[in-house]
Amino acid sequence: MANIITRRSTLMLGASAAAATALGASPGAAQIQRAAVTPPSWPIESGATLRMLRPVRFVQPDEEVFRANCARFTAQTGVQVRVDFVGWEDISQQTAVTANTGAGPDVIIGFNESPHIYVDKLVDQSDVAEYLGARYGGWLPMAQRYGKRHNSNTWIGIPFGASGGPLVWRKSAVNAAGFQAPPEDHAGLLDLCRKLKAANKPSGFALGNAVGDGNGFANWLIWSFNGFLVDPDGRVAINSPETIAALEYLKQLYETFIPGTVAWGDISNNRAYAGQELWLTSNGVSLYFSLKNDPATAAIAADTEHTLMPKGLASASPMAGLTLNAMTFRHSRFPNAAKSLIAFLMEAEQYDPWLQANLGYWSQPLANYGASAVWTSDPKVSVFRDTMKSDYWLGYKGPISQASAAANNEYIMVQMCAAVAAGQSTPQQAVREAERRAQRHFRAR
């Protein structure tokens, strides 16, 4: 999913979300069911102050509501909270510096597997997670996977939400090709894409080193054929008949794509779709709202639909959302204050307004927030509601670890797929190269 949109679109999204928040986000928290659970006792340390680091906002109200929530915490507890928003490309590097130096922010909201990389540097947050889970209907599967240490019930992170990347498609083009919606099987999707190309309304998916879109498509492709990079015991398992079948299929599917997708970054399909060069792709909700709130592209938004990525041979749509994951570092002098802040931000009075302000870009980790008004605010957003119900994660089926993070960061899956699509390698050659590269990271297990 692309995380970069134009400044103009950002401003429009900001205005839209601000209006939504002002018109009813706060009262909407009342509809969120919550159990009468007594929170653990976290005696806040004398003189406590907190510094938090998190990724920069997607829409302006994300930051505005988040800062307002932290200010409410200060008003109730007296604990001053400083929140620094940094670029998405910088958050992992700054997390590494913090972990390695033992100094810096008390709390970092990073991405995906970050707590699993620095597990020995983090405060156990099981008491926070157990309280929130009991109060708000339990944690969804993806949240449990990213929040808990592998093979344990110890929570090392508190997931705040995930951004999904389903199919985004033009209804007029798909219907004209003879389909009510994109099929869920591989043969049907290929047939649709061939017909779209013949109508000069092609599809296209990123095969470049794109953090969201490239990884998202490559993982979906392999998983939808029941292939995977690593098995549950952490052994490299990419060299399989399932992976070969996925890559053979990709050779056919790629022939239907708009030219240039092997070089695409996260913004590329946004631009192509908005420019009507592209009629079917995958993306987060960012693309839809940037189109909807620009008069020049509002007609494209009206013709746009979202559906889950096709299941293929999998039992459910194989998608892993980009997850925000909060961790508290052991070097913090105020761990109780940090736990209190995280729990406070996840309570309905704070969390639901923040969820609504993001227009569906982030999907909740706790079951009861599925009742948030954001999911009925626009029928085209509802598909994003269950992003964290997925049983897939980055590094599937293996343990989430520093090795799985390194494999993802090196685009091993993406580059394997791109090599085949571009005709640089046969499926067998590409699989062997991916296996060799992955072994460098997982062989020590």
ABEGO torsion letter per residue (X at the ends): XBABBBAAAAAAAAAAAAAAAAAGAAAAAAABBBBBBBBBBBBBBBGBBBBBBBBBBABAAAAAAAAAAAAAAAAAAGBBBBBBBBBAAAAAAAAAAAAAAGBEBABBBBBEAAAAAAAAABBBAAAAAAAAAAAAGEBBAAAAAAABBBGBABBABBBAEBBBBBBBBBAAAAAAAGBABBBABAAAAAAAAAAAAAAGBBBBBBABBBAAAAAAAAAAAAAAAGBBABBAAGBBAABBAAAAAAAAAAAAAAAABBBGAAABBAAAAAAAAAAGABABBBBBAAAAAAAAABAAAAAAAAABBBBBBBAEABABBBBBBBBBBBBBBAABABAAAAAAAAAAAABAAAAAAAAAAAGGABBBABAAAAABAAAAABAAAAAAAAAAABABBBGOABBBBAAAAAAAAAGAAAAAAAAAAAGABBAAAAAAAAAAAAAAAAAAX
